[in-house]
Amino acid sequence: MVQENQEEQKVVVESGVLPEKLLQALQTCRSLPSVPSVVMEVLDLSQDPDIGTAKIAKVIARDPALVAKILKVANSAWYGVRREVTTLNQAVNLLGINGTMSLALSFSLVRGLQKNDTATFDHQAYWRRSVISATASLSVGKFMKAYNNDEIFLASLLQDIGMLVLNEADRNYGKLVASANRDHNRLVQLECEEFGTDHACVGRWFLGKWGLPDVLISSVASSHGTDGVDDPLAKAVAIGGRIAEIWSNPVTAAAAASTSEAVRKMLGAPPEQFDLILSKTAADLPEVTGNLDIHVGDESFINGLLDQAREALAELNIRAMQEARQFANQAQRDSLTSLYNRTQLNTVLGVQFDLCRKMAQPLTVIFIDIDKFKSINDTYGHHAGDVVLISVASKIQSATRDSDTLVRFGGDEFVVLLTNTGEDIAAKIAERIRSFVGDQPHRIGEGHHINVTVSVGWATLSAQSPILSAKELLEAADRSLYVAKTNGRNQVAKAG
């Protein structure tokens, strides 16, 4: 039953249709955020195909605070003007029609929707996350070379507006947000459990009710996804929200790891590019928050969080390198005995052969074969055979040195590579391997032990040796193993 409910919630969220109970609560709520009057006028102007900068300037001029904001942005480092912009008409011409409307909507919405009441719902934390998301989305948009940066900023600023709506419609919503402990993904999960949908879908409904452009609404609706998001604006918004999580989620390392992976998948950006996006976001935050009158923290606080995010990414990169090394090591190992495999032997033997020839040092290869191994499998089963292989590998390891290279060559054959080891020591090690394996019974099950012996052959590369290649050295050891086998097994033979 629980699984069926979860599937129903998933369908509702993906379709964007609000559950009937929630929709009724929203429609009857009398305290939902209202559209500021200047926003309505700007939206009306946006429907006019013949709109000009003069008309926009005329509407904005009725709001002195908004005029001051737009002039401030026009003269900011974002636009890099050489001469000071002193009039609203100049600013509108510089910013463009779409840019001016997006900025007017951004400033007006923030001013109209901000509240100081934090008894249950933390409005300050909400706006802090929103402005970080918007600033980060701008950085992502610049990386993507998007030409609608103002729309990106506005859409990202509005991506969590559904939270404000739910807070007005449900008096317990603030407690639900608090229980997520600033983990946005956890909040979305809790919302789906409580309401059957999330605040992105609520935001889509609400902005549609306001009559905002479809491109903004669809970006808000897809802000919680990364897979399957193709529109550049929607991508920038979704990633901006992920980056904001680095600054707001108390588990910085996990948030940085998740965001880094999202950036890699959606943008194909390498880690160093992701670091540049983070740095750009941190550098722009003071100016953006100053323009919007939203306090995120002073410059030292922002840089401290950036350092924390970088540390998390560095830790993530170290962990990835460790995992890569571990994976590479596993690829070199035999899965049953954990000794090196034949592929690794070919690599190591070739390198060591050339080095020993160059340094005039001896090199010995020992070939080992379990006697009558097929009869062990036939009598006791293949599982017992595997147990014997593991046991023999362990005995070989005990009989050799830490510097020696141990290999499962294949089947019931093993190879030991002894670097800088002459014939006298090689003979002792070869005999020790034979006796370590054969002198003690091998346990194959509870209360069941069997005797196992091995035949051993070895060959040494020396200054007087006619051997010319690593392959010839291995073949010489193999031939000496054949001699040990034909002479009665359970013995050691040296290459002649």
N, C-alpha and C positions, 0 to 999 in steps of 0.2 A: 504494500500500500504506500509506504514511504517513497519507494522508487517511482511509483506511478505519479505521485504528487510532484516529485522533482522533475520528471519528464514533462508534466503539464506546465510547470513554471518555466522550464527551458523554452518550450514552444511559445509561451506568452512573451517572454523577453525577446526572443528572436523575431517574432512577428511584430513587436511594438504595440500590440493591443493591450491596453490596461485592463486588469481584472475588474469586473463589474462593481464589486464592493469598494475598491479603491477609487474607481472613476466617480462613483456616486459621492464619496467623501470629498473628493476634489471639487466637484461641481457645486456642492452645497457649502463649501468653505468660504466665509465672508472676508477672510483676512489674507487671501493670496496676494502676492506682490502685484501692484498695478503698474501699468506702463507709464513712465514719466511723459508729460505732455510734449516735451521737445522731441522725445523718441518717436511719438506718434506722428509728429510733423515731418521728421526726417524720413520715416518709413513711407509716408504719403508721397514725399518728394521722390523717393526712389522708384516709385511706380510710373513717374513721368518720363517718357522716352526723350523728351526735348529739354530735360533739366539742364540748367547752366549753373556756373559757379556763383553767379550773382544771387540766384534764388536761394541757394544753400546758405550763403553768407547772411542773407537777410533774416532767415529763420534763426540761425545760430546767434546773431547779434542781439536777440531778445534775452539771451542768457549770458550776462557779463562773466560769470564764473566759467562757463563753458568756453567763451571767447579767450579768456586768459589761459585756459588749459591748452587750447589748440595753438595759440601763439607760442606757448612754451615748448610744445612738441616740435613745431615748425623750426624753432631755433636750436633744437637739441642736436646732439652729435649724430643722431640717427640719419638726419638728412644732410648734414655737412654743408650748409649754405655759407657762402662767403660774405654776404651782406646780411645785416640783421633784418628779419621780417617784422615789420612794425604795424601792418594793417591786416585785418581779417581777410580781405580780398586777396592780398598777397599770399597769406597762409593757405587759403583754399586752392589757389592756383598751383602752389607748390605741392600740396598734399594730393591734389586730384580729387575728383568728385567722390569716387568710391572710398578713398582713404579718409577723406574728411567725414563722410557719413559713418564709417566704421568707428572712427575715433569719437565722434559725437555720441554714438550709441554706447560705446564703452564707458566713457566718462559719466554719461547721464544714468546708465543702468547701475553702475557702482554707487553713485551718489544716492540714487533712489532706493536701492535695495539694502544698503548698509544699515545695521542695527547695532546698538551697544549692549542689548540685553543678552547676557551670557549665563543666565540661571540654569538652563538645561542644554541649549544648543550653543556651541562655541563659535559665534560669528567671526571672531578674530581669526581663529584657526581656519575657518572656511575661506575667508578672503585671502589669507596668507597663501593657502594652497592654490587658489584660483589665479592669483597674480604670478606665482612661480610657474604654474602651468602655461599661462599665456606668454610669459617671457621666454620660457624654454621652447615653446612651440615656434616662436619667432626665430630662435637660433636654429631649430631644425629646418624651418622654411628657407633660411638663407643657405643652409647646406644643400638643400634640394634645388636651390635656385628658383624658388617659387616667386611669382610676381604678384601675389595677392596677400602680402604680409599683413595688411590691416584686417582683412577678413580672417586670417589665421589667428591673429591676436584676439579679435572679438569672439570668434567661435570657441577658442580655448578658454577665454575668460568666462564664458557662459556654460562650459561643458558640465559643471556640477550644479547648475541652477535648480535642478530637480530636488536637490537636498533642501534648499530653502522652501520649496513648495511642500515637500513632505513634512517639514518641520511645522508648517502652518496647519496642515491637514490632520496631523496626528500628534497629540500632546506628549506622547512617549518617544517620539523620534529622537530627541536629543539624547535620551538614555541609550537608545540603540546605537547611535553614533559613538557615544563614549565607550560602549562595551567592545567596539571594534579596535580600540586602543590605537587609533591613527593608522590602521592598516586598511587601505582603500579596498583592496581585493576582499578582505574579510567583511568590510561594510557591505559590499555588493552582495556577498553570500547571505548575510543576515537580512538584507532587504528582500531578497528573493524568498527567503523562508517566511518572513513576516507579511509581505505584501503580494508575493507572487510575481514581482517584477523589480527592476532596480531604478535608481534615480536618473539614469540616462534616458530610459523610456519615458519617465515622468517629465523630464526636461523637454523631450521631443513634443510631447502633448502640450506642454505649457507654452513653449515658444511658437508652436503652430497656432495656439489660441491668440497669441499676441500678433501673429501675422508676419513674423520675421521671414526673410528669404529662405527658400528650401535648402540651399547649399549650406547655410549655417545650421539649420535644424538637423539635417542628415549627419553632419559632422559631430554634433552633440550626441545624437543617437548611437553612433558607432565608437564613441570615445573610450569605451571599456574593452574594445577589441583591438587586436593587432593582426591576426590572421585574416586574410581575405579583404583587407582594407586597401583599395587601390588608388582612391582619389588623393592627390597630394595634400589638399587641405585637411581631409580626414586623417591622413597619416600623421601630419604634423601635430594635430590636436591630440591624437591618441598617444603619441610618444611624449608630448609635453606633459600629459598627465602622469605618465610613468616616471618622468624625470622629477616631477614635483614630489613623488613618493620618496625619492632619495633624501629630500630635505625635510619631509614631514613624518615618515615612518621611523619609529625608534630602532627598528632592526635595519640599520643602514646597509649592512653587507648584503643581506638578502634582496633588498630593493635595488641596490646597484647591480647585482648579478642579473636580476630579472630584466631591468631596463637595458643593460648592455646587450643581452641576448635579443631583446625586442628591436633595438636599433640595428643590430647585425642582420636580423632577418628581414626587417622592413626596408632598410635603407642600403644594406650592404656596406655599412660603415665599419671600418676596422676600429680596434680599441683606441688608437691614438686620435682618431677623428671624434670618437665619443667624448674623449677628454676635452677636446677643443669646444665641443658643444656645451659641456658642463661649464667650462671656463667662461665662455661667452655669456651664458645664462647668468652666472654669478656677477660678471662685470656689468651687465645691463640692469640687474635687479634694483640697485639703489635709485637709478634714474626713473625706471618704470614705476616703482612704488611711490616715489616722490610726486610724479605726475598724477597718480590716482589717489594720493593721500591714504595709502594703505601701508601700515607699518609691518614690515617683515622682520626687521632687525637691522642693526647698524652694519657698516661695511666689514668690521672685524668678525661679527657674528656670521655673516654670509660666507666670508672666506674660510672661517673655521669649519662650517658645514661642508664647503667645497673640499677642504683638506680631508675631512672625514670620508667623503664620498670617494676621493682619490685613493685613500688608504684601503677602502673596501674593494675598489677595483684592482689595486695592486695585489691584495690578498687573493682575489679571485683569479688573477692571471697566474700567480704562483701555484695555486691549487690546480689550475688547468694544465700547467707545465708538469706538475707532479703526476697528474692523472695520465698525461700523454706518455711520460716516461714509464709509468706503471704498465700502461697498455703495450708499449713497445717491448718492455721486459717480458710480459705475458706472451707476446708473439714469438719470443725467442725460446720459450720454455715448452717442454713436454707436459701436457695437461695431466697425465697420470702420475709421473714420478717427480715433476717439478725440476728435473735436470734440463740442461740445454737440449734443444732439438738439433736435428741433422742440418737444417738450414744455417743455424748459428755456428755449428762446427765448421762448415765450409768457409764461413766468413773469418772466424778466428784462426783456423788452421792456416789459411792462406796468408794472413797478416803475420802470424808468428813464424811461419816458415821463411818468409822473406826477411824478417827482422833477424832471426837466428843466423841465417846465411850471411847477412851483412855484418853482424857482430861476431861471427865465428863462435857461436854458442851452440851447445847440443840441444836437440829437441826430440822428445820421445812420444810416440803414440802407442797406447795400450788398447788392444781389442779384446772384448770380453763377450762370451756367449754362454747362456745358461744351458747346461747339459740336459738333454731329453725333456725340453720344456713342453713339447707337444703332448707327452704322456701325462704331464701334470694337468693340462687343460682337459684331456680326455678322461682322466680318472676323477678329478675333483671339481671340474667345471671351470668356466672362464673367469668367474668372480675370484675363485681361489688363485687362478693364474695371475690376475691383476694384483692380488695381495702379495704374491711371490715377487712380482716385478718391483713393487714398491719396497719390499723388504730387501731385495738384492741391491737396489739403488741406494738404500740407507747404509748397507754394509760397505759398499764401494766408497761412499762418502766418508765413512769412518776410517777407512784404510788409506785415504789419500790426504793431501795437504790442502789448506785453504786456497793456495795459489794455483792449484790444478783446475783444469776445466773438465767438468763431467758432463757426458752427453748420453742420452738414449738415442742410439743410432737408428733403431727401428726394431719392432718385434721384441725379441729377447736378447738383442745385441746392445752392448754399451761400448763407449769409447772414452778413454781418459787421455787428456793432452797434458804432458809434463814439459813446461818451458824451462830452458837452461838446466836440463837434467840429463846427465850422462848415463852410461850403461850400468855402472855399479849400483847407483841409487834406483834406477829404473827397474833393475832385476829384483831388488828388495820390495819395491812398491807392488810390482806385479804379483809376486809371491804372497805378499800380505793381503792383497785383494782376494786371491784364491782361497787362502786359509780363513779369512774373516767370513766369507760366504759359506764355506763348507764345514767349518768346525762347530757351528751352532744350528740346531733345528729351527725352522721357520714356522711361525704360527700362522695358520690359515683360517682359524675359526676358534670358537670357544672349546678349549680342551683338545684341539687338533693341531699337531705339528708334523712337518715333513722335512726330510733332509734334502738339501739342494746343493749341487756343485756347479762350478763354472770352469770352462776352459779359457786360458788366457794366452794371447800372443802379443808380442811387442816388437817395435823396431825403433832404432835411434838414428837421427841425422847427426853426423859428426863430420869433422874435417876430412876424414878418410872415406866417408860414405859416398857411394856412386849415385845416390838418390839425387835427382835434379828438380823435383817438384813436390808440392804438398800432396798431390794425388798419388805419386809414386810412394811416398812415405806411408800413406794410409793403406795402400795396396800391399806393401811389404808387411805391415802389422797384420793385415787380414790373412796373408799367406801363412804367417807364423801361427795364427789361431787355427788354421786348417790342420797344421802339423800337430798341434796339441790335441785336436779332436781325433785325428786318425791314429794317434799313439795311445788312445785309451781314455781320453777326457780327464777332467779334474786335474789338470796339470798346466804348467807354464812352458811356452816355447818362445825362443828368440829367433828373430829373422836372421838367416844365415848370410 
